[in-house]
Amino acid sequence: MKYTITGATGHLGQQVVQAMAELVPAEQLNLGVHTVSKAAAFQAQGMTVSAIDYHDQASLQPVLSDSDVFIYIPSKSHDSYSRVQEFETVLAAAQASHVRHLLVMGFIADQVNNPFDLSAFYGYVPRRLAGAGIAYTIIRNALYADPLVPYIPELVERQQVIYPMGDQGLSFISQADSAAAFAKVATTPSLLQSGCIYTLTQDRKYTMPELAAVIQQVTGKPMSYQPVTLAEFATMYDQGNEGHMLASMYAGGAKGLLQPVSDDYVTIMGHPAQDLVSFLQNGLAQG
């Protein structure tokens, strides 16, 4: 078997590679990365590492050639148009390279009425794949819980959760749990079914007062919910020009579009995803 993983040096990609390495021999893992030196540790384990450019089909085809499963993790960008362009190049390369099955990372904010800047991309992918003539599976992630850990000190200082969410909720999944599910689906024929779309979440959603209560529980510090406006949030968190994109995501959240809860993780893994309280407790203890 040949398992190709792109985005293998990113936050999720590294964990997917590590999870795959627990299930299949290193020699079966074929990694496509932008900077080969960043994957030196994986190369030392016997994995194949190659440089790729998501926007250059010629660089992708030799890496993807005859892959049994290709795990595609999109690059980080702030608009749907550039991601759709990237996906079209990747899809063309996968088709030309005779990839047998494409396993794609999705996101729960893919609804047709979602104002999130990237919702058009996440909604485009399943529709495009449905008519592409290639076997595919999509795994939709809830919000990653991981960024909450380094964010908690700021919230503790504020004594407030400030997401502009109104009375709507958020559902979460950790990157480690997501990676484990990707690896399990990729290596389990009964789960790797063409046209199947899985949604990964913990077993409940959290309204913002409930999220504030969780943070108060894990920190022992007072915490309430006092939202800022979407415009204020965009200005506060515009590092790397991400402010509008992040605010647009919570605009979708305020419509109730970031709170789906699914039991797909249990179907895949046979046990629930790690709950938010224990995840945050462990993250704070390690940090």
KELO-836049 format. One record per residue (C-alpha): x, y, z; residue in one letter. Coordinates in steps of 0.001 Angstrom, whole numbers, padded with zeros to 6 digits. Last residue first. Layout:
<nodes>
<node X="X" Y="Y" Z="Z" type="A"/>
...
</nodes>
This chain:
<nodes>
<node X="002135" Y="024065" Z="029070" type="G"/>
<node X="001722" Y="020394" Z="029878" type="Q"/>
<node X="-000704" Y="020954" Z="032751" type="A"/>
<node X="-002630" Y="023516" Z="030681" type="L"/>
<node X="-003056" Y="021058" Z="027837" type="G"/>
<node X="-004099" Y="018222" Z="030121" type="N"/>
<node X="-006742" Y="020343" Z="031845" type="Q"/>
<node X="-007924" Y="021690" Z="028498" type="L"/>
<node X="-008377" Y="018214" Z="027043" type="F"/>
<node X="-009973" Y="016942" Z="030255" type="S"/>
<node X="-012595" Y="019689" Z="030149" type="V"/>
<node X="-013194" Y="019496" Z="026404" type="L"/>
<node X="-013996" Y="015802" Z="026260" type="D"/>
<node X="-011672" Y="013377" Z="024485" type="Q"/>
<node X="-013499" Y="011820" Z="021547" type="A"/>
<node X="-015861" Y="008988" Z="022362" type="P"/>
<node X="-014956" Y="005316" Z="021817" type="H"/>
<node X="-015100" Y="002810" Z="018937" type="G"/>
<node X="-012779" Y="004867" Z="016738" type="M"/>
<node X="-014756" Y="005344" Z="013533" type="I"/>
<node X="-018338" Y="005018" Z="014785" type="T"/>
<node X="-017430" Y="006904" Z="017962" type="V"/>
<node X="-016012" Y="009752" Z="015860" type="Y"/>
<node X="-019162" Y="009686" Z="013732" type="D"/>
<node X="-021356" Y="010395" Z="016779" type="D"/>
<node X="-022057" Y="013928" Z="015575" type="S"/>
<node X="-022633" Y="017352" Z="017125" type="V"/>
<node X="-023331" Y="020401" Z="014970" type="P"/>
<node X="-022539" Y="023697" Z="016739" type="Q"/>
<node X="-020681" Y="025885" Z="014268" type="L"/>
<node X="-023689" Y="026893" Z="012127" type="L"/>
<node X="-025885" Y="028317" Z="014913" type="G"/>
<node X="-026284" Y="031681" Z="013161" type="K"/>
<node X="-023880" Y="033263" Z="015677" type="A"/>
<node X="-021371" Y="030618" Z="014587" type="G"/>
<node X="-021542" Y="031869" Z="011040" type="G"/>
<node X="-020655" Y="035337" Z="012263" type="A"/>
<node X="-018023" Y="033548" Z="014343" type="Y"/>
<node X="-016371" Y="032356" Z="011141" type="M"/>
<node X="-016681" Y="035809" Z="009596" type="S"/>
<node X="-014786" Y="037263" Z="012552" type="A"/>
<node X="-011929" Y="034827" Z="011985" type="L"/>
<node X="-011690" Y="035633" Z="008263" type="M"/>
<node X="-011930" Y="039364" Z="008866" type="H"/>
<node X="-009145" Y="039304" Z="011449" type="G"/>
<node X="-006728" Y="036987" Z="009657" type="E"/>
<node X="-004528" Y="039711" Z="008178" type="N"/>
<node X="-001466" Y="038026" Z="009707" type="G"/>
<node X="-002472" Y="039409" Z="013102" type="Q"/>
<node X="-005976" Y="040824" Z="012747" type="D"/>
<node X="-007217" Y="039520" Z="016085" type="Y"/>
<node X="-008409" Y="042653" Z="017891" type="M"/>
<node X="-009660" Y="044356" Z="014720" type="T"/>
<node X="-011776" Y="041412" Z="013618" type="A"/>
<node X="-013148" Y="040978" Z="017150" type="F"/>
<node X="-014145" Y="044636" Z="017313" type="E"/>
<node X="-015942" Y="044387" Z="013985" type="A"/>
<node X="-017751" Y="041213" Z="015082" type="L"/>
<node X="-018867" Y="042946" Z="018260" type="T"/>
<node X="-017439" Y="041977" Z="021638" type="V"/>
<node X="-019104" Y="039330" Z="023743" type="P"/>
<node X="-019237" Y="039386" Z="027559" type="Q"/>
<node X="-019448" Y="035832" Z="028884" type="Y"/>
<node X="-018153" Y="035228" Z="032390" type="S"/>
<node X="-015004" Y="033815" Z="033979" type="M"/>
<node X="-013665" Y="033786" Z="037514" type="P"/>
<node X="-010405" Y="031817" Z="037893" type="K"/>
<node X="-010070" Y="028205" Z="039034" type="G"/>
<node X="-008355" Y="027470" Z="035743" type="T"/>
<node X="-010078" Y="024261" Z="034610" type="V"/>
<node X="-013482" Y="025066" Z="036116" type="Q"/>
<node X="-013439" Y="028739" Z="035087" type="Q"/>
<node X="-012610" Y="027675" Z="031534" type="I"/>
<node X="-015520" Y="025221" Z="031597" type="V"/>
<node X="-017893" Y="027845" Z="033001" type="A"/>
<node X="-016899" Y="030285" Z="030248" type="A"/>
<node X="-017629" Y="027578" Z="027683" type="L"/>
<node X="-021061" Y="027068" Z="029244" type="E"/>
<node X="-021724" Y="030832" Z="029142" type="P"/>
<node X="-020591" Y="030736" Z="025471" type="M"/>
<node X="-022859" Y="027864" Z="024524" type="T"/>
<node X="-021018" Y="024574" Z="024377" type="Y"/>
<node X="-021634" Y="021586" Z="022091" type="K"/>
<node X="-021598" Y="017943" Z="023104" type="R"/>
<node X="-020050" Y="014533" Z="022398" type="D"/>
<node X="-016842" Y="015818" Z="020868" type="Q"/>
<node X="-016929" Y="016373" Z="017156" type="T"/>
<node X="-015747" Y="014753" Z="013929" type="L"/>
<node X="-018106" Y="014758" Z="010945" type="T"/>
<node X="-017781" Y="011941" Z="008411" type="Y"/>
<node X="-018688" Y="012155" Z="004723" type="I"/>
<node X="-018914" Y="008951" Z="002669" type="C"/>
<node X="-018906" Y="009306" Z="-001111" type="G"/>
<node X="-016489" Y="006439" Z="-001582" type="S"/>
<node X="-016184" Y="004249" Z="001494" type="Q"/>
<node X="-012997" Y="004238" Z="003542" type="L"/>
<node X="-014677" Y="002959" Z="006709" type="L"/>
<node X="-014975" Y="-000711" Z="005684" type="S"/>
<node X="-011550" Y="-000497" Z="004041" type="P"/>
<node X="-009816" Y="000545" Z="007272" type="T"/>
<node X="-006384" Y="002165" Z="006804" type="T"/>
<node X="-007415" Y="005661" Z="005725" type="A"/>
<node X="-010394" Y="005687" Z="008127" type="V"/>
<node X="-008209" Y="004835" Z="011116" type="K"/>
<node X="-005517" Y="007337" Z="010155" type="A"/>
<node X="-007998" Y="010172" Z="009683" type="F"/>
<node X="-009682" Y="009270" Z="012985" type="A"/>
<node X="-006370" Y="009369" Z="014870" type="A"/>
<node X="-005558" Y="012723" Z="013291" type="A"/>
<node X="-008894" Y="014198" Z="014352" type="S"/>
<node X="-008404" Y="012938" Z="017894" type="D"/>
<node X="-004947" Y="014491" Z="018049" type="A"/>
<node X="-006207" Y="017727" Z="016497" type="Q"/>
<node X="-008800" Y="018000" Z="019243" type="S"/>
<node X="-012481" Y="018256" Z="018348" type="I"/>
<node X="-014920" Y="021039" Z="019225" type="F"/>
<node X="-018559" Y="022113" Z="019009" type="S"/>
<node X="-019597" Y="025740" Z="019437" type="L"/>
<node X="-022918" Y="027100" Z="020651" type="G"/>
<node X="-025420" Y="029886" Z="019957" type="Q"/>
<node X="-026770" Y="032457" Z="022424" type="D"/>
<node X="-024856" Y="035400" Z="020984" type="G"/>
<node X="-021666" Y="034242" Z="019289" type="M"/>
<node X="-019377" Y="037267" Z="019214" type="P"/>
<node X="-016571" Y="035431" Z="021082" type="Y"/>
<node X="-015599" Y="037432" Z="024204" type="I"/>
<node X="-015098" Y="034915" Z="027010" type="V"/>
<node X="-014420" Y="037080" Z="030034" type="Q"/>
<node X="-012124" Y="037350" Z="033046" type="Q"/>
<node X="-009975" Y="039549" Z="030782" type="R"/>
<node X="-006757" Y="038246" Z="032302" type="E"/>
<node X="-008189" Y="034736" Z="032388" type="V"/>
<node X="-009194" Y="035111" Z="028743" type="L"/>
<node X="-005654" Y="036115" Z="027806" type="E"/>
<node X="-004242" Y="033176" Z="029778" type="P"/>
<node X="-006764" Y="030836" Z="028055" type="I"/>
<node X="-005648" Y="031573" Z="024490" type="Y"/>
<node X="-002653" Y="029187" Z="024595" type="P"/>
<node X="-005036" Y="026292" Z="025445" type="V"/>
<node X="-007985" Y="027403" Z="023295" type="L"/>
<node X="-005951" Y="026960" Z="020118" type="P"/>
<node X="-006094" Y="023151" Z="020590" type="D"/>
<node X="-009884" Y="022713" Z="020680" type="A"/>
<node X="-010049" Y="022619" Z="016896" type="Y"/>
<node X="-013454" Y="023682" Z="015626" type="L"/>
<node X="-015404" Y="020734" Z="014225" type="A"/>
<node X="-013656" Y="018680" Z="011589" type="N"/>
<node X="-015245" Y="017325" Z="008423" type="R"/>
<node X="-013730" Y="014081" Z="007095" type="I"/>
<node X="-014402" Y="013576" Z="003387" type="I"/>
<node X="-014115" Y="010322" Z="001456" type="T"/>
<node X="-013319" Y="009967" Z="-002234" type="Y"/>
<node X="-013244" Y="007559" Z="-005174" type="A"/>
<node X="-012626" Y="009540" Z="-008352" type="I"/>
<node X="-015038" Y="010298" Z="-011189" type="G"/>
<node X="-015118" Y="014035" Z="-010466" type="A"/>
<node X="-018879" Y="014466" Z="-010199" type="G"/>
<node X="-019325" Y="014059" Z="-006447" type="A"/>
<node X="-015848" Y="015482" Z="-005928" type="L"/>
<node X="-016926" Y="018948" Z="-007032" type="R"/>
<node X="-019969" Y="018977" Z="-004759" type="R"/>
<node X="-017928" Y="017703" Z="-001825" type="P"/>
<node X="-015198" Y="020343" Z="-002384" type="V"/>
<node X="-017390" Y="023377" Z="-003102" type="Y"/>
<node X="-018970" Y="023570" Z="000355" type="G"/>
<node X="-015584" Y="023710" Z="002077" type="Y"/>
<node X="-014401" Y="026293" Z="-000421" type="F"/>
<node X="-017537" Y="028442" Z="-000158" type="A"/>
<node X="-017344" Y="028225" Z="003645" type="S"/>
<node X="-013883" Y="029794" Z="003644" type="L"/>
<node X="-014879" Y="033425" Z="004314" type="D"/>
<node X="-017506" Y="032336" Z="006853" type="F"/>
<node X="-020890" Y="033862" Z="005917" type="P"/>
<node X="-022643" Y="030450" Z="006113" type="N"/>
<node X="-025875" Y="030215" Z="004108" type="N"/>
<node X="-024715" Y="027370" Z="001826" type="V"/>
<node X="-023335" Y="025408" Z="004779" type="Q"/>
<node X="-019640" Y="024495" Z="004876" type="D"/>
<node X="-018710" Y="025541" Z="008418" type="A"/>
<node X="-018328" Y="021916" Z="009613" type="I"/>
<node X="-014854" Y="021649" Z="008099" type="F"/>
<node X="-013314" Y="019339" Z="005512" type="G"/>
<node X="-010112" Y="017314" Z="005228" type="M"/>
<node X="-010011" Y="015089" Z="002155" type="V"/>
<node X="-009354" Y="011379" Z="001662" type="L"/>
<node X="-008832" Y="010636" Z="-002049" type="L"/>
<node X="-008869" Y="006998" Z="-003153" type="H"/>
<node X="-007198" Y="005183" Z="-006039" type="R"/>
<node X="-004824" Y="007926" Z="-007142" type="V"/>
<node X="-004182" Y="007324" Z="-010836" type="H"/>
<node X="-001608" Y="010115" Z="-011214" type="S"/>
<node X="-003663" Y="012073" Z="-013752" type="A"/>
<node X="-006700" Y="012030" Z="-011454" type="Q"/>
<node X="-004683" Y="013053" Z="-008403" type="A"/>
<node X="-002916" Y="015794" Z="-010352" type="A"/>
<node X="-006229" Y="017199" Z="-011582" type="A"/>
<node X="-007590" Y="017088" Z="-008034" type="L"/>
<node X="-004549" Y="018906" Z="-006624" type="V"/>
<node X="-004752" Y="021638" Z="-009267" type="T"/>
<node X="-008500" Y="022052" Z="-008697" type="E"/>
<node X="-007931" Y="022114" Z="-004949" type="F"/>
<node X="-005379" Y="024913" Z="-005180" type="E"/>
<node X="-007718" Y="027049" Z="-007287" type="Q"/>
<node X="-010520" Y="026341" Z="-004810" type="V"/>
<node X="-008226" Y="027388" Z="-001960" type="R"/>
<node X="-007332" Y="030642" Z="-003704" type="S"/>
<node X="-011011" Y="031458" Z="-004245" type="Y"/>
<node X="-012108" Y="030480" Z="-000729" type="S"/>
<node X="-010080" Y="033106" Z="001063" type="D"/>
<node X="-007710" Y="033218" Z="004027" type="H"/>
<node X="-005083" Y="030610" Z="003200" type="S"/>
<node X="-003558" Y="027702" Z="005068" type="K"/>
<node X="-002838" Y="024754" Z="002799" type="S"/>
<node X="-005415" Y="022019" Z="002382" type="P"/>
<node X="-004893" Y="018578" Z="003958" type="I"/>
<node X="-005194" Y="015892" Z="001289" type="Y"/>
<node X="-004792" Y="012281" Z="002392" type="I"/>
<node X="-004090" Y="010228" Z="-000749" type="F"/>
<node X="-004890" Y="006523" Z="-000462" type="V"/>
<node X="-003693" Y="003817" Z="-002857" type="D"/>
<node X="-001161" Y="006193" Z="-004373" type="S"/>
<node X="-000258" Y="005271" Z="-007939" type="D"/>
<node X="001608" Y="008535" Z="-008617" type="S"/>
<node X="000898" Y="011176" Z="-005975" type="L"/>
<node X="004512" Y="012321" Z="-005633" type="V"/>
<node X="005205" Y="012167" Z="-009375" type="P"/>
<node X="001979" Y="014094" Z="-010073" type="Q"/>
<node X="002389" Y="016924" Z="-007568" type="L"/>
<node X="005360" Y="018788" Z="-009028" type="S"/>
<node X="003820" Y="018845" Z="-012505" type="A"/>
<node X="000473" Y="019988" Z="-011113" type="Q"/>
<node X="002020" Y="023153" Z="-009713" type="D"/>
<node X="-000300" Y="025111" Z="-007394" type="H"/>
<node X="000032" Y="022744" Z="-004434" type="Y"/>
<node X="003817" Y="022866" Z="-004767" type="D"/>
<node X="005533" Y="019693" Z="-003679" type="I"/>
<node X="008843" Y="018620" Z="-002162" type="A"/>
<node X="009215" Y="014907" Z="-001453" type="S"/>
<node X="009575" Y="012769" Z="001681" type="V"/>
<node X="009522" Y="008971" Z="001664" type="T"/>
<node X="009215" Y="007539" Z="005162" type="M"/>
<node X="012055" Y="005478" Z="006623" type="G"/>
<node X="012113" Y="006853" Z="010166" type="Q"/>
<node X="014889" Y="009292" Z="009243" type="A"/>
<node X="012583" Y="010788" Z="006603" type="Q"/>
<node X="010004" Y="011501" Z="009312" type="F"/>
<node X="012593" Y="013343" Z="011393" type="A"/>
<node X="013799" Y="015273" Z="008345" type="A"/>
<node X="010300" Y="016575" Z="007580" type="A"/>
<node X="011099" Y="020264" Z="008100" type="K"/>
<node X="014094" Y="019897" Z="005783" type="S"/>
<node X="011779" Y="018948" Z="002906" type="V"/>
<node X="010059" Y="022341" Z="002850" type="T"/>
<node X="006746" Y="022426" Z="000969" type="H"/>
<node X="005807" Y="018880" Z="001918" type="V"/>
<node X="004494" Y="015728" Z="000256" type="G"/>
<node X="004869" Y="012629" Z="002393" type="L"/>
<node X="004798" Y="009001" Z="001275" type="N"/>
<node X="004103" Y="006493" Z="004027" type="L"/>
<node X="004288" Y="002811" Z="003099" type="Q"/>
<node X="007936" Y="002508" Z="004194" type="E"/>
<node X="006935" Y="003693" Z="007663" type="A"/>
<node X="005006" Y="000470" Z="008179" type="P"/>
<node X="001269" Y="000897" Z="008880" type="V"/>
<node X="-000901" Y="001543" Z="011955" type="L"/>
<node X="001236" Y="003480" Z="014442" type="E"/>
<node X="002921" Y="005365" Z="011606" type="A"/>
<node X="-000518" Y="006555" Z="010478" type="M"/>
<node X="-001053" Y="008307" Z="013809" type="A"/>
<node X="002327" Y="010018" Z="013543" type="Q"/>
<node X="001607" Y="011107" Z="009974" type="V"/>
<node X="-001813" Y="012435" Z="010979" type="V"/>
<node X="-000196" Y="014300" Z="013878" type="Q"/>
<node X="002270" Y="016001" Z="011584" type="Q"/>
<node X="-000512" Y="016903" Z="009172" type="G"/>
<node X="-002673" Y="018533" Z="011845" type="L"/>
<node X="-000123" Y="021171" Z="012856" type="H"/>
<node X="001550" Y="021352" Z="009454" type="G"/>
<node X="004570" Y="019274" Z="008407" type="T"/>
<node X="002592" Y="016652" Z="006476" type="A"/>
<node X="000577" Y="019128" Z="004439" type="G"/>
<node X="000286" Y="016310" Z="001933" type="T"/>
<node X="-000080" Y="012661" Z="002902" type="I"/>
<node X="000413" Y="009806" Z="000452" type="T"/>
<node X="-000345" Y="006249" Z="001559" type="Y"/>
<node X="001084" Y="003547" Z="-000686" type="K"/>
<node X="000000" Y="000000" Z="000000" type="M"/>
</nodes>
